[in-house]
């Protein structure tokens, strides 16, 4: 192998290859991870601790059926 091709890895066509810039590193932003992180922000809140996201939104702005008639 020539010096120019020393860093090349052969891969099959159906293998998934992901190129990530070195300065960024690998960031895992899966939906589950995002949900877990956002859930963590509310679990110690005095009002929202035991509420899901939908319940929090309804608590803040009111039920959807009430807001639909205001537009």
C-alpha positions, 0 to 999 in steps of 0.5 A: 500500500502506498503512503497516500493510501495508508489511512484508507480502510476497505469497506463493503458497499452495504456497510454504514460509514459515518465521517465525523470531523475530528474537532467535533468528536462524536455527539450522540443525539438519539431521541431517547437521550434527548428525552432523558435529558429533558426529563431530568430538568423537570424531575426536581421541579416543585410543580412539574415533577410528576407531569409529562411534557403534554401535561406541562404544556397544558398547565402553562397554556391551557387545554388545546380545545380552549385555545383553538377557539381563540384564533 
